[in-house]
Amino acid sequence: MADPSTYRPAVGTIPEAPGVYKFRDAGGRVVYVGKAKSLRSRLNSYFADISGLHPRTRQMVTTAASVEWTVVTTEVEALQLEYNWIKEFDPRFNVRYRDDKSYPVLAVTLHEDYPRLHVYRGPRKKGVRYFGPFAHAWAIRETLDLLLRVFPARTCSAGVFKRHDQIGRPCLLGYIDKCSAPCVGKVSADEHRDIVLDFCDFLAGKTDNMVRRLEREMLEASQELEFERAARLRDDLGALRRAMEKQAVVLGDGTDADVMAFAQDELEVSVQVFHVRGGRVRGQRGWVLDKVEAVDDAAIVDQFIMQFYGDNTENTPREVLVPVLPDDAPALEDLLSEQRGSRVALRVPQRGDKRALMETVARNASEAFAQHKLRRAGDLTARSAALQGIQDALALDTAPLRIECIDISHVQGTDVVASLVVFEDGLARKSEYRRFALREAATEGDVASIAEVVRRRFQAMLREAASGGPNPGIDPDTGKPRKFAYPPNLLVVDGAGPQAAAAADVLAELGITDVAVVGLAKRLEEVWVPGEPDPVILPRTSDALYLLQRVRDEAHRFAIAYHRQKRSKRMIASELDDVPGLGETRKAALLKHFGSVKKLRQATVDEISGVPGVGRRTAEAVVASLAAGGKS
């Protein structure tokens, strides 16, 4: 634990100008990023009496070993720089407004010749229009099921579309009139695009025109005695109205706004956002996060808006309604307006429907916070108890805040691979996971394989530490932590005494003395400490054993996944090994084009020779080889 006074800047060296600052730990990793109107005033507050700091702030300044800053000229520059640094360095102590799950949206692929409607999760792409987010994927599918009878647009994947185009028959949705079947030419590309655009208009809130048009067409069909068509239009109207009922109008038609509210205590904050598009609530999202500093609602609004809309520029609304305006509200408005390409208003609703909706969002934030407290009380206590239990059971100097675990996977000594997973503060840190394809010890058993992985992992750490520079743990080209820059407090290997002893011997050979090693045996869940004749037995119901099991099981899962991937590639490649004149490059091109050997086996010579780099003679050889392999 560092003493903040050891790295406090000299008196008078901190400028009074606005800027952005970074705290780094002893390895050079950025652990916190912040901005301030006056750097001197802000940074001096971190070096006051440590006992008077917020608990998370106290943990941050004692973890850090240095502080640096960058002076800027405007608040907009400070906002942008702070956001960019948080995104680049992923500081441990910064609040990251990211969902614990990926919320689904309804995507419309307008960039394709035949646009597709489908459920989507992930980053936004150009040429795709998104509606949502929705709380559940089933809500999208339910809405689509209602609307496809009115807007029979394509919902199938590219592979399904291509297959039905080849066989000349539509899928089931085409037969039951929930798809206009553009794959078989029932409608042209332009006609299908018109259907999709009408669908987009309806979801965007332009519902009145659509309803009036269908009512008019139904009346005309009835007057012309086309009763079947009139009945179909009547059913379409019913489907539209049921879809509209699912999204009640809460604000004036055409209102495009995000409404956000917060609930907090000294340590955590609950955030709720309602997305209103076309006057209707289209989606809802929520977070509960740790606070790093004692901040009020205005400061939370400031932090949240920049991070939430930083990667979400396509969905920035015309209005952002908040419970209180931050000090730099004009700068935030300018930045959001620049991202959107048109004016964005940031304001506090005072009366009417918007104020009533704000109160509803606030109630949801408070309710989510209360539920979180009930769920998380045990989780936080359990994680702390688990780390403390491991420290006590293994007689460690400190709690193992960073645990790494190694597992080996193979089938009778073939395709030997290993995984290394990382847990920090009792939680998986998947960005730090690593995979190893074993070479030297692959045929010598698990003990030798464990030794090879430990040697490669810690030799890499020593090389990075010896690379020189002010921050040896940071890659000078990218500014990000190196792969193996940070050692664990505890290294867990899957196995018993021999595996743990092999890992400990390698560490001793490399001169590393500050990493504890244990082996966790699967059969009796015994914890083996190198050099000890008997294992440590943890109570079956203890939080400490549960955490070690989770770490070991995650390493096993990660290793198995990698092993299956390698074995699958090897099996696929082996079926093409006997084709004369077919090298690795053209093998890869064929598999990429057809997706699998099964589909390649079904392809004709002409289809195979159409792949770039594959001639007709090679295509004939591929067909002949795969046909012979199938018969055998």
C-alpha positions in Angstrom: 0.0 0.0 0.0 1.6 3.3 -1.2 1.7 6.5 0.9 0.2 9.3 -1.2 2.7 11.7 0.3 5.6 9.9 -1.4 4.4 11.0 -4.9 2.6 14.2 -4.1 3.7 16.9 -6.6 5.9 19.7 -5.1 4.0 22.8 -3.8 3.3 25.3 -6.6 4.0 22.8 -9.5 0.4 22.0 -10.2 -1.2 24.6 -12.5 -4.5 26.3 -11.7 -5.7 25.8 -15.3 -8.4 23.3 -16.3 -7.2 19.9 -17.4 -7.3 16.1 -17.2 -5.2 14.0 -14.8 -4.1 10.4 -14.5 -3.1 8.3 -11.5 -0.7 5.4 -12.3 0.2 2.4 -10.1 3.8 1.2 -9.5 3.7 -0.8 -12.8 2.7 2.2 -14.8 -0.9 1.1 -15.3 -3.4 4.0 -15.3 -5.8 3.3 -12.4 -7.9 6.5 -12.5 -8.7 9.4 -14.9 -10.4 12.6 -14.0 -10.9 16.2 -15.1 -11.0 19.5 -13.2 -11.6 23.2 -13.8 -8.6 23.9 -11.5 -6.0 21.1 -11.5 -4.3 22.5 -8.4 -7.5 22.6 -6.3 -8.6 19.2 -7.5 -5.4 17.3 -7.1 -4.6 18.8 -3.7 -7.9 17.3 -2.4 -6.5 13.8 -3.0 -3.5 14.5 -0.8 -5.4 15.7 2.2 -5.8 13.6 5.4 -6.2 10.1 4.0 -8.7 9.1 6.7 -11.1 11.8 5.5 -11.3 10.5 1.9 -14.1 8.5 0.4 -13.4 4.8 0.9 -12.9 4.1 -2.8 -10.9 7.3 -3.2 -8.7 6.2 -0.3 -8.1 2.8 -2.0 -7.3 4.5 -5.3 -4.7 7.0 -3.9 -3.0 4.2 -1.9 -2.9 1.9 -5.0 -1.4 4.7 -7.2 2.3 5.5 -7.2 2.3 8.7 -9.4 0.1 11.4 -10.9 0.4 13.4 -14.1 -1.8 15.9 -15.9 -2.5 17.6 -19.2 -3.6 21.2 -19.4 -6.5 22.1 -21.8 -8.1 25.4 -22.9 -11.8 24.6 -22.9 -14.3 22.4 -21.0 -15.2 20.6 -24.3 -11.5 19.6 -24.8 -11.4 18.3 -21.2 -14.6 16.3 -21.7 -13.2 14.7 -24.9 -9.8 14.0 -23.5 -11.2 12.4 -20.3 -13.5 10.2 -22.3 -10.8 9.1 -24.7 -8.4 8.2 -21.9 -11.0 6.2 -20.0 -11.8 4.3 -23.2 -8.1 3.8 -24.0 -6.8 2.8 -20.6 -9.8 1.2 -19.0 -8.8 2.5 -15.5 -9.7 0.2 -12.6 -11.2 2.9 -10.4 -13.2 4.8 -13.0 -16.9 4.1 -13.1 -17.7 2.4 -16.5 -21.2 2.9 -17.6 -21.5 -0.4 -19.4 -24.4 -2.9 -19.0 -23.8 -6.2 -17.4 -25.6 -7.6 -20.4 -25.9 -6.5 -24.1 -29.4 -5.1 -24.7 -31.0 -6.3 -27.9 -32.2 -4.0 -30.7 -34.2 -4.5 -33.8 -31.9 -4.0 -36.8 -32.9 -3.2 -40.3 -30.1 -3.7 -42.8 -30.9 -0.9 -45.3 -27.5 -1.2 -47.0 -28.4 -4.6 -48.4 -30.2 -5.1 -51.7 -33.0 -6.9 -49.8 -33.0 -5.4 -46.3 -33.4 -7.8 -43.4 -35.2 -7.3 -40.1 -33.5 -9.1 -37.2 -32.6 -9.1 -33.5 -29.1 -7.7 -33.0 -26.6 -7.2 -30.1 -23.3 -5.5 -30.6 -21.6 -2.4 -32.0 -23.5 -0.2 -34.4 -22.7 -0.5 -38.1 -23.1 1.9 -41.0 -26.1 1.4 -43.3 -28.1 -0.3 -40.6 -31.1 1.4 -38.8 -31.7 0.4 -35.2 -34.9 0.5 -33.1 -34.6 0.0 -29.3 -33.0 -1.1 -27.1 -35.5 -3.6 -25.8 -35.2 -5.2 -22.4 -35.7 -8.7 -23.8 -35.2 -10.3 -27.3 -38.6 -11.9 -27.0 -40.2 -8.4 -27.0 -38.7 -7.8 -30.4 -39.8 -11.1 -31.8 -43.3 -10.7 -30.4 -43.5 -7.2 -32.1 -42.1 -8.6 -35.4 -44.6 -11.5 -35.4 -47.5 -9.0 -35.1 -46.1 -6.6 -37.8 -44.9 -9.1 -40.4 -48.4 -9.8 -41.6 -48.7 -6.0 -42.4 -45.1 -5.5 -43.5 -44.0 -8.9 -44.9 -40.2 -8.1 -45.1 -37.3 -10.6 -45.1 -36.1 -11.8 -41.7 -33.9 -14.7 -42.8 -30.1 -14.9 -42.7 -28.0 -14.5 -45.9 -27.4 -18.3 -46.0 -31.1 -19.1 -45.8 -31.9 -16.4 -48.4 -29.3 -17.8 -50.8 -30.4 -21.4 -50.3 -34.1 -20.7 -51.1 -33.0 -18.6 -54.1 -31.1 -21.6 -55.4 -33.9 -24.1 -54.9 -36.6 -21.7 -56.1 -39.0 -22.2 -53.2 -39.8 -19.8 -50.4 -39.6 -20.7 -46.8 -42.5 -21.3 -44.4 -42.9 -17.5 -43.8 -43.3 -17.0 -47.5 -46.1 -19.6 -47.7 -48.0 -18.1 -44.8 -47.7 -14.5 -46.1 -45.4 -13.3 -43.4 -42.6 -12.7 -45.9 -43.0 -11.3 -49.4 -40.5 -13.9 -50.6 -38.1 -11.7 -52.6 -35.7 -14.7 -52.6 -37.9 -16.3 -55.4 -38.9 -13.1 -57.1 -42.5 -12.6 -55.8 -41.6 -9.0 -55.3 -38.8 -6.9 -56.8 -36.0 -5.3 -54.8 -37.7 -1.9 -55.0 -41.0 -3.3 -53.9 -39.4 -5.1 -51.0 -37.5 -1.9 -50.0 -40.8 0.0 -49.9 -42.2 -2.6 -47.5 -39.2 -2.2 -45.3 -39.3 1.6 -45.3 -43.0 1.5 -44.4 -42.0 -0.7 -41.5 -39.3 1.8 -40.4 -41.8 4.7 -40.6 -44.3 2.8 -38.4 -41.7 2.0 -35.7 -40.4 5.6 -35.9 -43.8 6.8 -34.7 -45.5 7.7 -38.1 -48.5 5.4 -37.2 -51.5 7.6 -37.9 -50.9 7.8 -41.7 -50.4 4.1 -41.9 -53.7 3.3 -40.0 -55.6 5.8 -42.1 -54.3 4.3 -45.3 -55.3 0.8 -44.3 -58.7 2.0 -43.2 -59.2 3.7 -46.6 -58.1 0.6 -48.5 -60.4 -1.7 -46.4 -63.3 0.6 -47.1 -62.6 0.6 -50.9 -62.2 -3.2 -50.9 -65.6 -3.5 -49.2 -67.3 -1.2 -51.6 -65.9 -3.1 -54.5 -67.2 -6.4 -53.0 -63.6 -7.7 -52.4 -64.5 -9.1 -49.1 -61.5 -11.4 -48.7 -59.1 -8.5 -49.2 -61.2 -6.3 -46.9 -61.0 -9.0 -44.2 -57.2 -9.3 -44.6 -56.9 -5.5 -44.3 -59.1 -5.6 -41.2 -56.8 -8.2 -39.6 -53.8 -6.1 -40.6 -55.3 -3.1 -38.8 -55.9 -5.2 -35.7 -52.2 -6.3 -35.7 -51.1 -2.7 -36.0 -53.3 -1.6 -33.1 -52.1 -4.4 -30.9 -48.5 -3.5 -31.6 -49.3 0.2 -30.9 -50.9 -0.8 -27.6 -47.6 -2.4 -26.4 -45.9 1.0 -26.5 -48.1 3.5 -24.9 -47.8 7.2 -25.8 -46.2 9.1 -22.9 -45.2 12.3 -24.6 -46.3 14.4 -27.5 -46.1 12.7 -30.9 -42.6 13.1 -32.4 -40.8 13.6 -29.1 -37.3 12.2 -29.3 -35.7 12.1 -25.8 -33.7 10.1 -23.3 -34.9 10.5 -19.7 -32.5 9.6 -16.9 -32.6 9.5 -13.2 -30.3 8.4 -10.3 -30.4 7.0 -6.8 -27.3 6.8 -4.7 -25.7 6.3 -1.3 -22.1 6.9 -0.2 -20.7 3.9 -2.1 -22.9 3.2 -5.1 -25.2 4.8 -7.6 -28.2 3.4 -9.5 -28.8 4.8 -13.0 -32.0 4.4 -15.1 -32.6 5.6 -18.6 -35.9 5.5 -20.6 -35.6 5.9 -24.3 -38.5 7.8 -25.8 -38.8 7.8 -29.6 -41.9 9.2 -31.4 -43.5 9.9 -28.1 -43.4 6.2 -27.0 -41.1 4.5 -24.5 -39.0 2.2 -26.8 -36.6 0.9 -24.3 -35.2 1.0 -20.7 -31.7 0.4 -19.4 -30.2 0.4 -15.9 -26.9 0.1 -14.1 -25.7 0.0 -10.5 -22.1 0.9 -10.0 -19.5 1.7 -7.4 -18.6 5.3 -6.7 -15.0 6.3 -6.6 -15.6 9.7 -5.0 -18.3 11.5 -3.0 -20.1 13.2 -5.9 -23.6 14.7 -6.2 -26.2 14.1 -8.9 -24.8 17.0 -11.1 -21.3 15.3 -11.2 -22.9 11.9 -11.9 -24.9 13.4 -14.8 -21.6 14.9 -16.1 -19.7 11.6 -16.0 -22.6 9.5 -17.3 -23.6 11.5 -20.3 -20.1 11.7 -21.8 -19.4 8.0 -21.4 -22.9 6.8 -22.4 -23.1 8.8 -25.6 -19.4 8.6 -26.4 -19.8 5.3 -28.4 -23.5 5.8 -29.0 -23.5 8.8 -31.4 -26.1 7.3 -33.8 -28.7 7.1 -31.1 -28.1 10.5 -29.5 -31.7 12.0 -29.2 -32.8 15.6 -29.7 -33.4 16.0 -26.0 -31.7 14.6 -22.9 -33.8 15.1 -19.8 -31.9 15.0 -16.5 -32.8 15.6 -12.8 -30.2 18.4 -12.4 -27.9 20.2 -14.8 -24.1 19.8 -14.4 -21.8 22.8 -14.2 -20.5 22.3 -17.7 -24.0 21.8 -19.3 -23.3 24.2 -22.2 -20.1 22.3 -23.1 -21.9 19.0 -23.0 -24.7 20.3 -25.2 -22.1 21.6 -27.7 -20.4 18.2 -27.8 -23.6 16.2 -28.2 -24.8 18.5 -30.9 -21.5 18.1 -32.8 -21.8 14.3 -32.5 -25.5 14.2 -33.6 -25.1 16.8 -36.4 -28.0 18.9 -35.1 -28.9 20.7 -31.9 -29.3 18.6 -28.7 -30.9 20.2 -25.7 -29.9 19.2 -22.2 -32.5 20.3 -19.7 -34.4 19.6 -16.5 -38.2 19.1 -17.0 -40.2 21.4 -14.7 -43.8 20.5 -15.4 -46.3 18.5 -17.5 -45.8 15.0 -19.0 -42.1 15.2 -19.1 -41.8 16.0 -15.4 -44.2 13.1 -14.7 -42.1 10.7 -16.7 -39.0 11.9 -14.9 -40.6 11.0 -11.6 -41.4 7.6 -13.0 -37.8 7.0 -14.1 -36.6 8.2 -10.6 -38.9 5.6 -8.9 -37.5 2.9 -11.2 -33.9 4.0 -10.2 -34.8 3.8 -6.5 -36.5 0.5 -6.9 -33.6 -1.0 -8.8 -31.2 0.3 -6.2 -33.2 -1.3 -3.4 -33.3 -4.7 -5.2 -29.6 -4.4 -5.9 -28.9 -3.9 -2.2 -30.8 -7.1 -1.4 -29.0 -9.1 -4.0 -25.5 -7.7 -3.7 -25.2 -7.5 0.1 -24.3 -11.2 0.1 -22.2 -11.0 -3.0 -19.8 -8.2 -1.8 -19.6 -9.8 1.6 -18.9 -13.2 0.1 -16.1 -12.0 -2.2 -14.4 -10.2 0.6 -14.8 -13.3 2.9 -13.5 -15.5 0.1 -10.3 -13.5 -0.4 -9.8 -13.2 3.4 -10.4 -16.9 3.8 -7.8 -17.8 1.1 -5.3 -15.5 2.8 -5.8 -17.1 6.2 -5.8 -20.7 4.9 -2.6 -20.2 2.9 -0.9 -17.8 5.4 -0.4 -15.2 2.8 0.9 -11.7 3.7 -2.0 -10.0 1.8 -5.4 -11.0 0.3 -4.8 -12.4 -3.2 -6.5 -9.6 -5.2 -5.1 -11.0 -8.5 -5.4 -14.8 -9.0 -4.3 -16.6 -12.1 -5.1 -20.2 -12.9 -3.6 -22.6 -15.4 -5.3 -25.7 -16.9 -4.1 -28.2 -19.5 -6.4 -29.8 -22.1 -5.6 -32.7 -24.6 -6.9 -36.0 -25.9 -4.5 -38.8 -25.2 -1.5 -36.5 -25.5 -2.5 -34.9 -28.8 -3.3 -31.2 -29.5 -2.1 -30.2 -26.1 -3.2 -26.7 -25.2 -3.3 -24.6 -22.0 -5.3 -21.7 -20.6 -4.5 -19.0 -18.2 -7.4 -17.1 -16.7 -7.3 -14.0 -14.4 -9.5 -13.0 -11.5 -9.1 -9.5 -9.9 -11.0 -8.7 -6.7 -12.8 -12.0 -7.0 -14.2 -11.3 -10.5 -13.1 -12.6 -13.9 -11.1 -10.2 -16.0 -11.5 -11.8 -19.4 -9.4 -9.2 -21.3 -6.4 -10.7 -19.4 -7.0 -14.3 -20.4 -4.3 -16.1 -22.4 -4.1 -19.3 -24.4 -1.0 -21.5 -25.1 -0.3 -24.1 -27.7 2.2 -26.4 -26.1 5.3 -27.4 -27.9 8.3 -28.7 -25.8 6.4 -30.6 -23.1 3.4 -31.7 -25.2 4.3 -35.4 -25.0 5.7 -35.5 -21.5 2.5 -35.3 -19.4 0.6 -32.6 -17.5 3.4 -31.9 -15.0 5.8 -30.9 -17.8 3.1 -29.0 -19.5 2.3 -27.0 -16.4 6.0 -26.2 -16.1 6.2 -25.0 -19.7 3.2 -22.7 -19.3 4.5 -21.2 -16.1 8.0 -20.7 -17.6 6.6 -19.0 -20.7 4.2 -16.8 -18.8 6.8 -15.5 -16.3 9.7 -15.3 -18.7 7.5 -12.9 -20.7 6.9 -10.9 -17.6 10.6 -10.7 -16.8 11.4 -9.6 -20.4 8.8 -6.9 -20.3 10.1 -5.7 -16.9 13.6 -5.6 -18.3 12.6 -3.6 -21.4 13.5 -0.4 -19.6 11.7 3.0 -19.8 9.8 4.9 -17.1 6.9 2.4 -17.2 8.1 -1.1 -18.1 4.6 -2.5 -17.7 3.3 -0.2 -20.5 3.7 -0.8 -24.2 5.3 2.5 -25.5 3.7 2.1 -28.9 0.1 1.7 -27.7 0.2 3.1 -24.2 -1.6 0.0 -22.9 -0.5 -2.6 -20.4 1.7 -5.4 -21.9 0.3 -8.9 -22.0 2.2 -10.3 -19.0 3.1 -7.1 -17.2 1.4 -7.8 -13.8 2.3 -10.8 -11.6 -0.5 -12.5 -9.6 -0.6 -12.7 -5.9 -1.7 -16.3 -6.2 -1.1 -18.8 -9.0 -3.5 -21.8 -9.0 -2.7 -24.9 -11.1 -5.2 -27.6 -11.9 -3.8 -30.7 -10.2 -2.3 -32.0 -7.0 1.1 -31.9 -5.4 3.3 -32.7 -8.4 1.7 -30.0 -10.6 2.0 -27.4 -7.8 5.6 -28.4 -7.1 6.5 -28.1 -10.8 5.1 -24.6 -11.0 6.9 -23.6 -7.8 10.2 -25.0 -9.1 10.0 -22.9 -12.3 9.3 -19.7 -10.3 12.3 -20.5 -8.0 14.4 -21.1 -11.1 13.4 -17.7 -12.5 14.1 -15.9 -9.2 10.4 -15.0 -8.5 9.7 -15.2 -4.8 6.6 -13.0 -4.3 4.0 -15.3 -6.1 2.2 -18.0 -4.0 1.5 -21.3 -5.7 -1.2 -23.9 -5.0 -2.6 -26.9 -6.8 -6.4 -27.6 -6.6 -7.1 -31.3 -7.1 -10.5 -32.1 -8.7 -11.4 -35.4 -6.9 -11.5 -34.2 -3.3 -11.1 -30.4 -3.9 -7.8 -30.5 -1.9 -5.5 -27.4 -1.9 -1.9 -28.5 -2.3 0.9 -26.2 -1.2 4.4 -27.0 -2.7 6.7 -28.6 -0.1 3.9 -29.6 2.3 3.2 -33.3 2.8 -0.5 -32.9 3.4 -3.1 -30.7 1.6 -5.0 -27.8 3.0 -8.6 -28.8 3.5 -11.1 -25.9 3.1 -14.6 -26.4 4.4 -16.9 -27.5 1.6 -19.3 -24.6 2.2 -16.6 -21.9 2.5 -16.5 -18.9 0.3 -12.8 -19.4 -0.2 -13.2 -22.9 -1.7 -16.1 -21.7 -3.8 -13.9 -18.9 -5.3 -11.0 -21.3 -6.0 -13.4 -23.7 -7.7 -14.8 -20.9 -9.9 -11.3 -19.9 -10.9 -10.3 -23.5 -11.7 -13.6 -24.3 -13.6 -13.2 -21.1 -15.7 -9.7 -22.1 -16.6 -11.0 -25.6 -17.6 -13.8 -24.1 -19.7 -11.4 -21.8 -21.5 -8.9 -24.6 -22.2 -11.6 -27.0 -23.5 -12.9 -24.3 -25.8 -9.4 -23.7 -27.3 -8.7 -27.4 -27.6 -12.0 -28.0 -29.5 -11.2 -25.1 -31.8 -7.7 -26.4 -32.6 -9.0 -30.0 -33.1 -11.8 -28.9 -35.3 -9.4 -27.0 -37.6 -7.0 -29.9 -37.8 -9.8 -32.3 -38.7 -11.2 -30.0 -41.3 -7.8 -29.4 -42.8 -6.9 -33.2 -42.9 -9.7 -33.9 -45.3 -8.1 -31.6 -47.9 -4.5 -32.7 -47.2 -4.6 -35.4 -50.0 -5.7 -33.0 -52.7 -2.7 -32.5 -55.1 -1.6 -28.9 -55.7 -3.8 -27.5 -52.8 -1.7 -25.5 -50.4 -2.6 -23.9 -47.1 -3.6 -20.6 -48.7 -6.1 -22.1 -51.1 -7.4 -24.5 -48.4 -8.1 -21.4 -46.2 -9.8 -19.7 -49.1 -12.1 -22.6 -49.8 -13.1 -23.1 -46.2 -13.7 -19.3 -45.9 -15.9 -19.3 -49.0 -18.0 -22.4 -48.3 -17.9 -22.3 -44.5 -17.4 -26.0 -43.9 -16.1 -29.2 -45.6 -19.7 -30.5 -45.7 -20.8 -27.6 -47.9 -17.6 -27.9 -50.0 -18.4 -31.5 -50.6 -21.9 -30.5 -52.0 -20.4 -27.9 -54.3 -19.9 -28.4 -58.1 -16.6 -28.0 -60.0 -17.8 -24.7 -61.4 -18.7 -23.4 -58.0 -15.3 -24.4 -56.6 -13.3 -23.0 -59.5 -15.1 -19.7 -58.9 -13.2 -19.2 -55.7 -10.3 -16.7 -56.4 -7.0 -18.6 -56.8 -8.6 -22.0 -57.5 -8.4 -23.3 -61.1 -10.6 -25.8 -62.7 -8.1 -28.6 -62.5 -7.6 -28.1 -58.8 -11.4 -27.9 -58.4 -11.8 -31.3 -60.1 -9.1 -32.7 -57.8 -11.0 -31.4 -54.7 -14.3 -32.9 -55.9 -12.6 -36.2 -56.6 -10.8 -36.3 -53.3 -13.8 -35.4 -51.2 -16.0 -37.9 -53.1 -13.4 -40.7 -52.4 -13.2 -39.7 -48.8 -17.0 -39.8 -48.4 -17.1 -43.4 -49.8 -14.4 -44.7 -47.6 
